[in-house]
Amino acid sequence: MWHCGRRQGGAAISGPSFPFSSTLRHFLIFPVRHIRLLLLPLALSFVSASAHETWLAPASFAPEPGTQVTFSLTSGMKFPALEHAIRPERIRIARFRQGTLETDLGSSSSARSALQFQAAFPAAGFVAAWVTLEPRTLELTDAKVREYFAEINASPEIRDHWAQRKGRRKWKETYTKHAKTFLRVGDAPPDASWEKPVGLLLEFVPLQNPVTLKVGEHAGFLLLENGNPLRNCAVGLLFEGNPKRQFQTTDAEGRVTFELARPGQALFYAVQLRANGEEWQSDFTTLTLSVGK
């Protein structure tokens, strides 16, 4: 098997998302207006199932105590723009932790481009919020698998592994998405709760206070799979206002470090895909932070 595209005792690959090629973009953007209304729900369903990063972000990363905070859960290709709302029935877990308090994130409502959660934090402190979606299954043709491999730069081992299966059945993948974010409420007292994992199956754990990061600093993370460090896994970074993706690979201890070159919102993401008989399973994870000037 392979972890995140490198051979390591299990079959897995990593990449930014499922394929969303230029061919598919033209199909979705131009012909849709000509398709009968009956087919529109199917087209929209395919958009939401295709590769997009899925992330959770608060309206403010530094709210005052008692302020109502809106958390937006969205899926898209143009971070941090809100593009595609997640349907409420897809939510498996939506929680937050402030200090020793952990509870449900709160009521949700559907907006056009995001599923929104509302929460108010009466006291100052650091807050971690996270969401896990219900698994979904997607089938890809051989042509789409080739595009997928090109976009994630799949390793020769993964390509060979698929080549041995290709022709017997379509690529069928069941994927689960996880999203996490941090914010600081008011003048937060010293608190190391951000060091503690929240229990996602694939999760970024900061190696320094994630709400005080500034441009020019280096941000380090531990990537955990089922609570264990995940080594040799590609991790991507997107900055607000810059569509260029940066990649680093976790070391032997599952750690990865990025230089923070721009202020504003930052999205860290990773994908872990594993073979399961004739099919595939994967976990996507994201972490959104705010980088100060």
DAHUTA-V845957 format. One record per residue. SS is DSSP state (A for helix, B for strand, O for the rest). NEAR is the number of other C-alpha atoms within 10 Angstrom. Layout:
BEGIN
SS/NEAR  SS/NEAR
END
This chain:
BEGIN
O/17  B/23  B/23  O/30  O/27  B/22  B/17  O/13  O/9  O/14  O/22  O/23  O/28  O/29  O/26  O/24  O/19  O/22  O/21  O/17  O/15  A/10  A/8  A/13  A/11  A/11  A/12  A/15  A/9  O/10  A/9  A/15  A/10  A/8  O/11  O/8  A/10  A/8  A/10  A/14  A/10  A/10  A/15  A/14  A/10  A/13  A/18  A/15  A/15  O/18  O/18  O/21  B/23  B/27  B/28  B/27  B/27  B/22  O/11  O/16  O/20  O/18  O/19  O/19  O/18  O/14  O/15  B/15  B/20  B/17  B/22  B/24  B/28  B/27  B/27  B/20  O/16  O/15  O/22  O/21  O/14  O/20  O/17  B/21  B/20  O/22  O/16  A/13  A/8  A/12  B/15  B/12  B/14  B/19  B/16  B/21  B/19  B/21  O/15  O/6  B/8  B/14  B/11  B/13  O/19  O/14  O/10  B/17  B/12  B/15  O/15  O/11  O/17  O/22  B/23  B/23  B/19  B/15  B/18  B/16  O/18  O/13  O/15  O/18  B/20  B/26  B/22  B/20  B/24  B/25  B/21  B/20  B/20  O/13  O/16  B/13  B/12  B/14  B/13  B/16  O/13  A/16  A/8  A/17  A/19  A/14  A/17  A/21  A/19  A/14  A/16  A/19  O/16  O/18  O/18  A/13  A/16  A/22  A/15  A/11  A/15  A/16  A/11  A/9  A/13  O/14  O/10  O/8  O/11  O/15  B/19  B/15  B/21  B/17  B/21  B/19  B/23  B/24  B/27  B/28  B/25  B/25  B/23  B/22  B/25  O/18  O/14  O/14  O/11  O/8  O/12  O/11  A/17  A/21  A/15  O/10  O/15  O/20  O/12  O/21  O/17  B/26  B/29  B/28  B/20  B/19  O/15  O/15  O/16  O/23  O/20  O/12  O/18  B/19  O/15  O/14  O/12  B/13  B/19  B/18  B/21  B/23  B/26  B/21  B/18  O/12  O/14  B/14  B/19  O/22  O/22  O/23  O/27  B/25  B/26  B/20  B/21  B/20  B/24  O/18  O/15  B/11  B/12  B/9  B/12  B/13  B/18  B/15  B/17  O/21  O/17  O/12  O/14  O/19  B/23  B/24  B/17  B/17  B/12  O/18  O/13  O/17  O/17  B/15  B/18  B/20  B/23  B/24  B/26  B/27  B/28  B/24  B/23  B/22  B/19  B/12  O/7  O/13  B/15  B/18  B/20  B/20  B/21  B/24  B/27  B/25  B/25  B/25  B/23  B/24  B/24  B/15  O/11
END
